[in-house]
Amino acid sequence: MTDEIQLTLPAQADFRHIANLVVGGLAARRDITFEHLEDLQVAFDTVLGIREDDDDITVTMCVEDGHVRAKVGPFDADALAQLDEGPGGLEPRHVLETVCDGVAVDGGYVELTKQVAG
């Protein structure tokens, strides 16, 4: 069984909690552990945090074969450059690579993969 959700929301910080609610609902539906849910929420907070403007951002999530795959964007080149910049050497990309099994940039989108089953 494959579940896919596409969510478009304003890129402003006030709306990020909506993405976490959707991830939580998907996790409950697919029996994803609390630890994996926390990792996914940290990942979404991190990637959504590199952009804050008045335009929309789209999050597409798919759960399939024991993996959550997500695509978030679009990001312009300046926002994508922020993946590798951070205070005290804590770059957003490092955070993403810590909580996800795969992190890639494809065009203006950040793609995340997290194994959630055996």
VOLUMKOL-59374 format. One line per field, with one value per atom (N, C-alpha, C): residue in three letters; atom name; x, y negated, z. Coordinates in Angstrom, 1 decimal. Layout:
% VOLUMKOL-59374
resn c(Ala ...)
name c(CA ...)
X c(X ...)
Y c(Y ...)
Z c(Z ...)
***
This chain:
% VOLUMKOL-59374
resn c(Met Met Met Thr Thr Thr Asp Asp Asp Glu Glu Glu Ile Ile Ile Gln Gln Gln Leu Leu Leu Thr Thr Thr Leu Leu Leu Pro Pro Pro Ala Ala Ala Gln Gln Gln Ala Ala Ala Asp Asp Asp Phe Phe Phe Arg Arg Arg His His His Ile Ile Ile Ala Ala Ala Asn Asn Asn Leu Leu Leu Val Val Val Val Val Val Gly Gly Gly Gly Gly Gly Leu Leu Leu Ala Ala Ala Ala Ala Ala Arg Arg Arg Arg Arg Arg Asp Asp Asp Ile Ile Ile Thr Thr Thr Phe Phe Phe Glu Glu Glu His His His Leu Leu Leu Glu Glu Glu Asp Asp Asp Leu Leu Leu Gln Gln Gln Val Val Val Ala Ala Ala Phe Phe Phe Asp Asp Asp Thr Thr Thr Val Val Val Leu Leu Leu Gly Gly Gly Ile Ile Ile Arg Arg Arg Glu Glu Glu Asp Asp Asp Asp Asp Asp Asp Asp Asp Asp Asp Asp Ile Ile Ile Thr Thr Thr Val Val Val Thr Thr Thr Met Met Met Cys Cys Cys Val Val Val Glu Glu Glu Asp Asp Asp Gly Gly Gly His His His Val Val Val Arg Arg Arg Ala Ala Ala Lys Lys Lys Val Val Val Gly Gly Gly Pro Pro Pro Phe Phe Phe Asp Asp Asp Ala Ala Ala Asp Asp Asp Ala Ala Ala Leu Leu Leu Ala Ala Ala Gln Gln Gln Leu Leu Leu Asp Asp Asp Glu Glu Glu Gly Gly Gly Pro Pro Pro Gly Gly Gly Gly Gly Gly Leu Leu Leu Glu Glu Glu Pro Pro Pro Arg Arg Arg His His His Val Val Val Leu Leu Leu Glu Glu Glu Thr Thr Thr Val Val Val Cys Cys Cys Asp Asp Asp Gly Gly Gly Val Val Val Ala Ala Ala Val Val Val Asp Asp Asp Gly Gly Gly Gly Gly Gly Tyr Tyr Tyr Val Val Val Glu Glu Glu Leu Leu Leu Thr Thr Thr Lys Lys Lys Gln Gln Gln Val Val Val Ala Ala Ala Gly Gly Gly)
name c(N CA C N CA C N CA C N CA C N CA C N CA C N CA C N CA C N CA C N CA C N CA C N CA C N CA C N CA C N CA C N CA C N CA C N CA C N CA C N CA C N CA C N CA C N CA C N CA C N CA C N CA C N CA C N CA C N CA C N CA C N CA C N CA C N CA C N CA C N CA C N CA C N CA C N CA C N CA C N CA C N CA C N CA C N CA C N CA C N CA C N CA C N CA C N CA C N CA C N CA C N CA C N CA C N CA C N CA C N CA C N CA C N CA C N CA C N CA C N CA C N CA C N CA C N CA C N CA C N CA C N CA C N CA C N CA C N CA C N CA C N CA C N CA C N CA C N CA C N CA C N CA C N CA C N CA C N CA C N CA C N CA C N CA C N CA C N CA C N CA C N CA C N CA C N CA C N CA C N CA C N CA C N CA C N CA C N CA C N CA C N CA C N CA C N CA C N CA C N CA C N CA C N CA C N CA C N CA C N CA C N CA C N CA C N CA C N CA C N CA C N CA C N CA C N CA C N CA C N CA C N CA C N CA C N CA C)
X c(0.8 0.0 0.9 0.5 1.3 0.3 0.8 0.1 0.9 0.3 1.0 0.1 0.8 0.1 0.9 0.2 0.8 0.2 1.0 0.6 1.2 0.4 1.0 0.6 1.6 1.3 2.2 1.9 2.8 4.1 5.2 6.5 6.9 5.9 6.2 6.2 7.0 7.2 5.9 4.9 3.6 2.9 3.2 2.5 3.2 4.4 5.2 4.6 3.9 3.3 2.2 1.7 0.7 1.4 2.6 3.4 3.6 3.9 4.1 2.9 1.7 0.5 0.2 0.5 0.3 1.2 2.5 3.4 3.0 2.5 2.0 0.8 -0.1 -1.3 -0.9 0.1 0.6 1.3 2.1 2.8 1.8 0.7 -0.2 -0.9 -1.2 -1.9 -1.0 0.3 1.2 2.0 1.7 2.3 3.8 4.2 5.6 5.9 7.1 7.4 7.6 7.5 7.6 9.0 10.0 11.4 11.5 11.0 11.0 10.2 9.0 8.2 9.0 9.7 10.5 11.5 12.2 13.2 12.6 11.5 10.8 10.4 9.9 9.5 10.7 11.8 13.0 13.5 13.4 13.8 12.9 11.6 10.7 10.9 11.1 11.3 12.6 13.6 14.9 14.8 14.2 14.2 13.2 12.1 11.2 11.8 12.7 13.3 14.3 14.7 15.6 14.9 13.6 12.9 11.7 11.7 10.5 10.2 9.1 8.7 7.2 6.6 5.2 4.7 5.5 5.1 4.8 4.3 3.9 5.1 5.1 6.0 5.2 5.7 5.0 5.8 5.1 5.7 4.9 5.6 5.0 5.6 4.8 5.3 4.7 5.5 5.0 5.6 4.8 5.2 5.0 6.2 6.1 7.3 7.1 8.1 9.0 8.4 9.1 10.0 9.7 10.4 9.4 9.8 9.1 10.0 9.4 10.1 9.4 10.1 9.5 10.3 9.6 10.1 9.6 10.4 10.0 10.6 9.8 10.3 9.2 9.4 10.7 11.5 12.8 13.8 14.6 15.0 15.9 17.3 18.3 19.7 20.2 19.7 20.1 19.7 18.4 17.9 18.6 18.9 19.6 21.0 21.6 22.9 22.9 21.8 21.7 21.7 21.6 21.7 23.1 24.1 25.5 26.0 25.2 25.6 24.8 25.5 24.8 25.6 25.0 25.7 26.5 27.7 28.6 28.9 28.8 29.1 28.0 26.8 25.7 24.8 25.2 24.5 23.2 22.2 21.0 21.2 22.1 22.3 22.8 23.7 24.2 23.0 22.1 21.0 20.1 19.9 19.1 19.8 21.1 21.8 21.8 21.7 21.6 20.3 19.2 17.9 17.3 17.8 17.3 18.4 17.9 18.8 19.3 18.6 19.1 18.6 19.5 19.2 19.8 19.0 19.5 18.8 19.4 18.8 18.6 17.4 17.0 16.4 17.1 16.6 16.4 15.2 14.9 14.2 14.3 13.7 14.7 14.4 15.1 14.4 15.0 14.4 15.0 14.1 14.5 14.0 14.8 14.3 14.6 13.6 13.8 13.2 14.1 13.6 12.9 11.7 10.8 10.4 10.9 10.5 11.7 11.8 12.9 13.7)
Y c(1.2 0.0 -1.2 -2.2 -3.5 -4.6 -5.4 -6.7 -7.8 -8.8 -10.0 -11.2 -12.2 -13.4 -14.5 -15.5 -16.7 -17.9 -18.7 -19.8 -21.1 -22.1 -23.4 -24.4 -25.1 -26.0 -27.2 -28.3 -29.5 -29.1 -29.7 -29.4 -30.0 -30.8 -31.5 -30.5 -30.8 -30.0 -29.6 -30.5 -30.2 -29.0 -28.6 -27.5 -26.1 -26.1 -24.9 -23.8 -24.2 -23.2 -22.3 -22.9 -22.1 -21.0 -21.2 -20.0 -19.0 -19.4 -18.4 -17.6 -18.3 -17.6 -16.6 -16.9 -16.0 -14.8 -15.1 -14.0 -13.1 -13.6 -12.9 -12.0 -12.5 -11.8 -10.6 -10.9 -9.8 -8.7 -9.2 -8.2 -7.3 -7.9 -7.1 -6.1 -6.5 -5.7 -4.5 -4.7 -3.7 -3.0 -3.2 -2.6 -3.0 -4.2 -4.6 -4.9 -4.5 -4.6 -6.1 -6.4 -7.7 -8.3 -7.4 -7.9 -8.3 -7.5 -7.9 -9.1 -9.3 -10.4 -11.7 -11.6 -12.7 -13.1 -12.1 -12.4 -13.1 -12.6 -13.3 -14.7 -14.9 -16.3 -17.2 -16.7 -17.6 -17.9 -16.9 -17.1 -18.1 -18.0 -19.0 -20.4 -20.5 -21.8 -22.4 -21.6 -22.0 -22.5 -21.7 -22.1 -23.2 -23.3 -24.4 -25.7 -25.6 -26.7 -27.5 -26.9 -27.6 -28.6 -28.6 -29.6 -30.2 -31.5 -32.2 -33.4 -33.3 -34.4 -34.3 -35.1 -35.2 -34.2 -33.5 -32.5 -31.2 -30.3 -28.9 -28.0 -26.9 -25.9 -24.6 -23.6 -22.3 -21.2 -20.4 -19.2 -18.0 -17.1 -15.9 -14.7 -13.9 -12.7 -11.5 -10.4 -9.1 -8.1 -7.2 -6.1 -4.8 -4.1 -3.0 -2.0 -0.8 0.2 -0.1 -0.5 -0.8 -2.1 -3.0 -4.2 -5.4 -6.5 -7.8 -8.5 -9.0 -9.8 -11.2 -12.2 -13.5 -14.4 -15.3 -16.3 -17.7 -18.6 -19.9 -21.0 -22.0 -23.1 -23.9 -24.8 -25.1 -26.0 -25.9 -26.8 -27.4 -28.7 -29.4 -29.0 -29.4 -29.1 -29.6 -30.8 -31.4 -30.6 -30.1 -29.3 -27.9 -27.4 -26.1 -26.2 -27.4 -27.6 -27.6 -27.9 -27.9 -26.5 -25.5 -24.1 -23.8 -24.5 -24.3 -25.4 -26.3 -27.4 -27.3 -27.5 -27.4 -27.9 -28.4 -28.9 -27.8 -28.1 -27.2 -25.9 -25.9 -24.7 -23.7 -24.1 -23.2 -23.5 -23.0 -23.3 -22.5 -23.1 -22.3 -21.0 -20.9 -19.6 -18.6 -19.0 -18.0 -17.5 -18.4 -17.9 -16.9 -17.3 -16.4 -15.0 -15.0 -13.8 -12.9 -13.6 -12.9 -12.2 -12.8 -12.3 -11.5 -11.6 -11.0 -10.0 -9.1 -8.1 -8.6 -9.6 -10.2 -11.6 -12.4 -13.9 -14.2 -14.8 -15.2 -16.4 -17.2 -18.4 -18.0 -18.2 -18.0 -19.2 -20.0 -21.3 -22.2 -22.7 -23.6 -22.9 -21.5 -20.8 -20.0 -19.8 -19.0 -17.7 -16.6 -15.3 -14.5 -14.0 -13.3 -11.9 -11.0 -9.6 -9.1 -8.4 -7.9 -6.5 -5.5 -4.2 -4.1 -3.6 -3.5 -2.1 -1.1 0.3 1.2 2.3 3.3 3.3)
Z c(0.0 0.0 0.0 -0.8 -0.9 -0.5 0.4 0.7 0.2 -0.4 -0.9 -0.5 0.1 0.5 -0.1 -0.7 -1.2 -0.5 0.2 1.0 0.5 0.2 -0.2 0.9 1.4 2.5 2.4 3.0 3.0 3.6 3.1 3.6 5.0 5.5 6.8 7.9 9.0 10.1 10.8 10.8 11.5 10.9 9.7 9.1 9.2 9.7 9.7 10.6 11.6 12.5 11.7 10.6 9.8 9.2 8.7 8.1 9.1 10.4 11.4 11.8 11.7 12.0 10.9 9.6 8.5 8.7 9.0 9.2 10.3 11.4 12.5 12.1 11.3 10.9 10.0 9.1 8.2 9.0 10.0 10.9 11.7 12.2 12.9 12.0 10.8 9.8 9.4 9.3 8.9 10.0 11.2 12.4 12.4 12.1 12.2 13.7 14.1 15.5 15.9 17.2 17.7 17.4 17.5 17.2 15.7 14.8 13.4 13.1 13.8 13.7 14.1 15.2 15.7 14.7 14.1 13.1 11.9 11.5 10.3 10.6 11.8 12.2 12.3 12.8 12.8 11.4 10.5 9.1 8.4 8.6 8.0 8.6 9.9 10.5 9.9 9.8 9.3 7.8 7.0 5.5 5.3 6.0 5.9 6.4 7.4 8.0 7.1 6.0 5.1 4.2 4.3 3.5 4.3 4.3 5.0 4.1 3.4 2.6 2.4 1.6 1.4 0.3 -0.3 -1.3 -0.7 -1.6 -1.1 -1.2 -0.4 -0.5 -0.5 -1.2 -1.4 -0.8 0.0 0.6 0.1 -0.6 -1.0 -0.3 0.4 1.1 0.6 0.6 0.1 1.1 1.5 2.3 1.5 1.3 0.4 0.8 0.8 1.1 2.3 3.4 4.6 4.6 3.6 3.5 3.4 4.0 3.7 2.8 1.7 0.7 0.7 0.7 0.7 -0.3 -0.8 -1.8 -1.3 -1.0 -0.5 -1.4 -1.7 -2.5 -3.1 -4.0 -4.6 -3.7 -3.9 -3.2 -4.3 -4.1 -5.1 -4.7 -5.5 -5.3 -3.9 -3.5 -2.2 -1.1 -1.1 -0.1 0.0 -1.2 -1.2 -0.6 -0.9 -0.3 1.2 1.8 3.3 3.9 3.0 3.5 4.0 3.5 3.9 4.7 5.3 6.2 7.5 8.6 9.8 11.0 12.0 13.2 13.9 14.2 14.9 14.2 12.9 12.1 12.0 12.5 12.5 11.2 10.1 8.9 8.8 8.2 8.0 7.3 6.4 5.7 6.7 7.6 8.6 9.5 9.9 10.7 9.8 8.6 7.7 7.5 7.3 7.1 8.4 9.6 10.8 11.1 10.7 11.0 9.8 8.6 7.4 6.9 6.1 5.4 4.1 3.5 2.2 2.1 1.6 1.4 0.0 -0.8 -2.2 -2.6 -3.5 -4.1 -5.5 -6.0 -7.4 -7.9 -8.7 -9.2 -8.0 -7.8 -6.6 -5.5 -5.4 -4.4 -3.6 -2.3 -1.4 -1.3 -1.5 -1.4 -0.2 0.6 1.9 1.8 2.4 2.5 3.9 4.5 5.9 5.9 6.3 6.4 7.7 7.7 8.9 9.2 8.5 8.8 8.5 9.3 9.2 8.0)
***
